[in-house]
Amino acid sequence: MFARVTEYRMKPDSIEAAEALLNKLKSRIMSMKGMHQFINVMGEDGRGYVVALVESKETSDANLETVRAIWGEFADMLAEPPKPAGFHVLMNETRA
């Protein structure tokens, strides 16, 4: 499994609009090839992280065009460009 972790910062006056847009894009995000889990966290200051768990690095790389298009939807709301990084997942457990 592979994780794409992206740091971002929204403009303070765009936080509510960004959350509404994210909810509209949910099905598009979750329908990307190999998507297992998607987590988006944001603080009150607009700083946040996206953690997307996918099958493999290759799958994540194959989704890059779609990911860029989705981030493009947020372009006017971002205070700075998102900063993605990729990681091999060592453990992903959920307590039942």
C-alpha positions as a Markdown table, in Angstrom:
| # | Residue | x | y | z |
|---|---|---|---|---|
| 1 | Met | 0.0 | 0.0 | 0.0 |
| 2 | Phe | 1.1 | 3.6 | -0.7 |
| 3 | Ala | 0.2 | 6.9 | 0.9 |
| 4 | Arg | 0.2 | 10.3 | -0.8 |
| 5 | Val | 0.4 | 12.9 | 1.9 |
| 6 | Thr | -0.2 | 16.5 | 0.8 |
| 7 | Glu | 0.3 | 19.5 | 2.9 |
| 8 | Tyr | -1.8 | 22.5 | 2.0 |
| 9 | Arg | -3.0 | 25.9 | 3.2 |
| 10 | Met | -6.3 | 27.5 | 2.4 |
| 11 | Lys | -7.0 | 31.3 | 2.5 |
| 12 | Pro | -8.7 | 32.0 | 5.8 |
| 13 | Asp | -11.8 | 33.4 | 4.1 |
| 14 | Ser | -12.1 | 30.3 | 1.9 |
| 15 | Ile | -12.2 | 27.5 | 4.5 |
| 16 | Glu | -16.0 | 27.0 | 4.5 |
| 17 | Ala | -16.2 | 27.2 | 0.7 |
| 18 | Ala | -13.3 | 24.6 | 0.4 |
| 19 | Glu | -15.1 | 22.2 | 2.7 |
| 20 | Ala | -18.3 | 22.5 | 0.7 |
| 21 | Leu | -16.4 | 21.9 | -2.6 |
| 22 | Leu | -14.6 | 18.9 | -1.0 |
| 23 | Asn | -18.0 | 17.4 | -0.2 |
| 24 | Lys | -19.1 | 17.9 | -3.8 |
| 25 | Leu | -16.0 | 16.2 | -5.1 |
| 26 | Lys | -16.2 | 13.2 | -2.7 |
| 27 | Ser | -17.4 | 10.7 | -5.3 |
| 28 | Arg | -14.8 | 11.8 | -7.8 |
| 29 | Ile | -12.0 | 11.5 | -5.2 |
| 30 | Met | -13.2 | 8.0 | -4.0 |
| 31 | Ser | -13.6 | 6.7 | -7.6 |
| 32 | Met | -9.9 | 7.2 | -8.4 |
| 33 | Lys | -8.2 | 3.9 | -9.3 |
| 34 | Gly | -6.9 | 2.0 | -6.3 |
| 35 | Met | -8.3 | 4.4 | -3.7 |
| 36 | His | -8.7 | 2.6 | -0.3 |
| 37 | Gln | -9.0 | 5.5 | 2.1 |
| 38 | Phe | -9.0 | 9.3 | 1.9 |
| 39 | Ile | -8.5 | 11.6 | 5.0 |
| 40 | Asn | -8.5 | 15.4 | 4.9 |
| 41 | Val | -7.8 | 17.3 | 8.1 |
| 42 | Met | -7.6 | 21.1 | 8.4 |
| 43 | Gly | -7.0 | 23.5 | 11.3 |
| 44 | Glu | -8.9 | 26.7 | 12.0 |
| 45 | Asp | -6.0 | 28.6 | 10.3 |
| 46 | Gly | -6.6 | 26.8 | 7.0 |
| 47 | Arg | -3.5 | 24.6 | 7.2 |
| 48 | Gly | -4.2 | 21.0 | 6.5 |
| 49 | Tyr | -3.1 | 17.6 | 5.2 |
| 50 | Val | -4.6 | 15.1 | 2.8 |
| 51 | Val | -3.7 | 11.4 | 3.3 |
| 52 | Ala | -4.8 | 9.2 | 0.4 |
| 53 | Leu | -4.1 | 5.5 | 0.7 |
| 54 | Val | -3.9 | 3.6 | -2.6 |
| 55 | Glu | -2.8 | 0.2 | -3.8 |
| 56 | Ser | 0.7 | 1.2 | -4.9 |
| 57 | Lys | 3.0 | 4.0 | -5.9 |
| 58 | Glu | 2.3 | 3.1 | -9.6 |
| 59 | Thr | -1.5 | 3.5 | -9.0 |
| 60 | Ser | -0.9 | 6.8 | -7.2 |
| 61 | Asp | 1.3 | 8.0 | -10.1 |
| 62 | Ala | -1.4 | 7.0 | -12.6 |
| 63 | Asn | -3.9 | 9.2 | -10.7 |
| 64 | Leu | -1.7 | 12.3 | -10.8 |
| 65 | Glu | -3.6 | 14.0 | -13.7 |
| 66 | Thr | -6.9 | 13.6 | -11.8 |
| 67 | Val | -5.4 | 14.7 | -8.6 |
| 68 | Arg | -4.0 | 17.9 | -10.2 |
| 69 | Ala | -7.4 | 18.6 | -11.8 |
| 70 | Ile | -9.1 | 18.2 | -8.4 |
| 71 | Trp | -6.6 | 20.6 | -6.7 |
| 72 | Gly | -7.2 | 22.9 | -9.6 |
| 73 | Glu | -10.8 | 23.2 | -8.4 |
| 74 | Phe | -9.4 | 24.8 | -5.2 |
| 75 | Ala | -6.9 | 27.1 | -7.0 |
| 76 | Asp | -8.6 | 30.4 | -6.0 |
| 77 | Met | -9.0 | 29.2 | -2.4 |
| 78 | Leu | -5.4 | 28.1 | -1.8 |
| 79 | Ala | -2.9 | 30.4 | -0.1 |
| 80 | Glu | 0.0 | 28.5 | -1.6 |
| 81 | Pro | 0.4 | 25.4 | -3.9 |
| 82 | Pro | -0.1 | 22.0 | -2.2 |
| 83 | Lys | 3.0 | 20.1 | -1.3 |
| 84 | Pro | 2.7 | 16.3 | -2.0 |
| 85 | Ala | 4.9 | 13.6 | -0.8 |
| 86 | Gly | 4.7 | 9.8 | -1.2 |
| 87 | Phe | 5.3 | 7.0 | 1.4 |
| 88 | His | 5.2 | 3.3 | 1.6 |
| 89 | Val | 2.6 | 2.3 | 4.2 |
| 90 | Leu | 4.2 | 0.2 | 7.0 |
| 91 | Met | 0.9 | -0.3 | 8.9 |
| 92 | Asn | -2.7 | 0.7 | 8.5 |
| 93 | Glu | -4.9 | -0.7 | 11.2 |
| 94 | Thr | -8.4 | 0.3 | 12.4 |
| 95 | Arg | -9.8 | -0.5 | 15.8 |
| 96 | Ala | -13.1 | -2.3 | 15.5 |
